[in-house]
């Protein structure tokens, strides 16, 4: 990695000289390599990956800017991105994490509800991005069930077929695709601004005690999809859900639809990692289809 090139890119963005005096690896990610760079009393967080994946970083930077627009929840500020020595890089504001205070999860719940109240005229987004390392299409559509059939569940099933998924899983998936509109007979969601990948590893608390979210897969869609993922791997407290529901109560049908929404993420994990995620996805399909058989 040519650190001088990254320093020059940071300097151009800042409009003032910046030199990297120290750089150190930061753990925690499984998709990108991460580092902290320091110099002249300033610190930045740098993500690195293959040069051909630069567009993934461009989409992430645009997603962070989109999440920042409502001004209701902290996200790291993108600084610059580019390629150097055969690698793509994304430079972000370096966050001082490690805080915590009583009531911080209630604050996160209220802030997320306020962010979800930022809406668009169509579902999707102006560009595609990634969910983990998987391409995520975001074609704008007026109809939410159609968007989910094509750009979410249908797309993941296509990837599963290409990777050799069992015919039994694919058959159940096709059956579920036909029933997607049935989940929305009495519920018409707004096109809310979504983080898109809101599991416990993608939020933290700043040293100041302020919640922060990062590593987004932004699009506009049903807010229940964000809330459902917070439940998928745990890590969000009862105070978080209570505060969210006080600010904007969830529809009564959410308890059924959360499995429907989280199937997308389990299929994505299957397509990225294989293993037991396939059986988990089939089990979720069976539960969802049981209401129609």
Residue pairs with C-beta under 8 A, 6 or more apart in sequence:
1 48
1 84
1 85
1 87
1 89
2 84
2 85
3 20
3 23
3 37
4 20
5 82
5 84
5 85
6 20
6 37
6 46
6 82
6 84
6 89
6 91
7 18
7 19
7 20
7 37
7 39
9 80
9 81
9 82
9 89
9 91
10 18
10 44
10 79
10 80
10 91
11 17
11 18
12 80
13 79
13 80
13 91
14 79
17 40
18 39
18 40
18 42
19 39
19 40
20 37
20 38
20 39
21 38
21 39
21 40
22 37
22 38
22 39
23 35
23 36
23 37
23 38
23 46
24 35
24 36
25 33
25 34
25 35
26 34
26 35
26 36
26 45
27 34
28 34
28 201
29 47
31 49
31 132
31 133
32 47
32 48
32 49
33 47
33 48
33 49
34 45
34 46
34 47
34 48
35 45
35 46
35 48
36 43
36 44
36 45
36 46
36 94
37 43
37 44
37 46
37 91
38 44
43 94
44 79
44 91
44 92
44 93
44 94
45 76
45 91
45 92
45 93
45 94
45 95
46 89
46 90
46 91
46 92
47 57
47 60
47 89
47 90
47 92
48 87
48 88
48 89
49 56
49 57
49 87
49 88
50 86
50 87
50 88
51 83
51 86
51 87
51 88
52 88
53 88
54 81
54 82
54 83
54 88
56 88
56 129
56 130
56 133
57 81
57 88
57 89
57 90
58 81
59 127
59 128
59 129
59 130
60 78
60 90
60 129
60 130
60 215
60 216
61 78
61 81
61 90
62 127
62 129
62 218
63 129
63 196
63 216
63 217
63 218
64 75
64 76
64 77
64 78
64 92
64 214
64 216
65 78
66 125
66 193
66 218
67 73
67 75
67 115
67 193
67 195
67 213
67 216
67 218
68 75
68 77
69 118
69 193
70 114
70 115
70 117
70 118
70 193
72 111
72 114
72 115
72 118
73 108
73 111
73 112
73 114
73 115
73 211
73 212
73 213
74 206
74 210
74 211
74 212
74 213
75 212
75 213
75 214
75 216
76 92
76 93
76 94
76 95
76 212
76 214
77 92
77 93
78 90
78 91
78 92
78 93
79 91
79 92
79 93
80 90
80 91
81 88
81 89
81 90
81 91
82 88
82 89
83 89
95 204
95 206
95 212
95 214
96 206
96 207
96 208
97 204
97 205
97 206
97 207
97 212
98 205
98 206
98 207
99 205
99 206
99 207
99 208
99 209
99 210
100 205
100 209
101 205
101 209
103 239
104 205
104 209
104 210
104 211
105 211
105 236
105 237
105 239
105 240
105 243
106 239
106 240
106 242
106 243
107 210
107 211
107 243
108 203
108 211
108 240
108 243
109 239
109 240
109 241
109 242
109 243
109 244
109 245
109 246
109 247
110 243
110 244
110 246
110 247
111 211
112 198
112 226
112 244
113 243
113 244
113 247
113 248
114 247
115 192
115 193
115 195
116 192
116 193
116 194
116 223
116 226
116 248
117 192
117 248
118 192
118 193
119 190
119 191
119 192
119 193
119 220
120 191
120 193
120 220
121 191
122 140
122 141
122 142
122 191
122 220
123 140
123 141
123 142
123 143
123 144
123 147
123 191
123 219
123 220
123 221
124 138
124 139
124 140
124 141
124 147
124 151
124 219
124 220
124 221
125 138
125 140
125 218
125 219
125 220
126 138
126 140
127 138
128 135
128 136
128 137
128 138
129 136
129 138
129 196
129 217
129 218
129 219
130 136
130 217
131 196
131 197
131 217
131 265
131 268
132 197
132 217
132 268
132 269
132 272
133 272
134 159
134 268
134 271
134 272
136 151
136 155
136 196
136 217
136 219
137 150
137 151
137 155
138 151
138 219
139 147
139 150
139 151
141 147
141 150
141 151
144 184
144 188
144 189
144 191
144 221
144 222
145 180
145 181
145 183
145 184
147 221
148 180
149 177
149 180
152 264
153 173
153 176
153 177
153 180
153 263
153 264
153 267
154 177
156 264
156 267
156 268
156 271
157 170
157 173
157 174
157 177
157 267
159 267
159 271
160 169
160 170
160 173
160 267
160 270
160 271
161 170
163 271
163 274
165 270
165 278
166 278
168 282
169 278
169 281
169 282
169 285
172 282
172 285
172 286
172 289
173 267
173 285
175 285
175 289
176 263
176 285
176 288
176 289
179 288
179 289
179 292
182 292
183 253
183 256
183 257
183 260
186 253
187 251
187 253
187 257
189 221
189 222
189 223
189 224
190 222
190 223
191 220
191 221
192 220
192 221
192 222
192 223
192 226
193 218
193 220
194 218
194 219
194 220
194 221
194 223
194 225
194 226
195 202
195 213
195 216
195 217
195 218
195 226
196 216
196 217
196 218
196 219
196 225
196 226
197 215
197 216
197 217
197 229
198 213
198 226
198 229
198 230
199 229
199 230
199 232
199 233
199 235
200 230
200 233
200 234
200 235
200 236
201 215
201 233
201 235
202 213
202 214
202 215
202 216
203 211
203 212
203 213
203 214
204 211
204 212
204 214
205 211
205 212
206 212
222 257
222 261
223 248
224 250
224 251
224 254
224 257
224 258
224 261
225 261
225 264
227 241
227 244
227 250
227 254
227 258
228 254
228 257
228 258
228 259
228 261
228 262
229 261
229 262
229 265
230 236
230 240
231 258
231 262
232 262
232 265
232 266
244 250
256 288
256 291
259 284
259 287
259 288
260 288
262 284
263 281
263 284
263 285
263 288
266 277
266 280
266 281
266 284
267 277
267 281
269 277
270 277
270 278
270 280
270 281
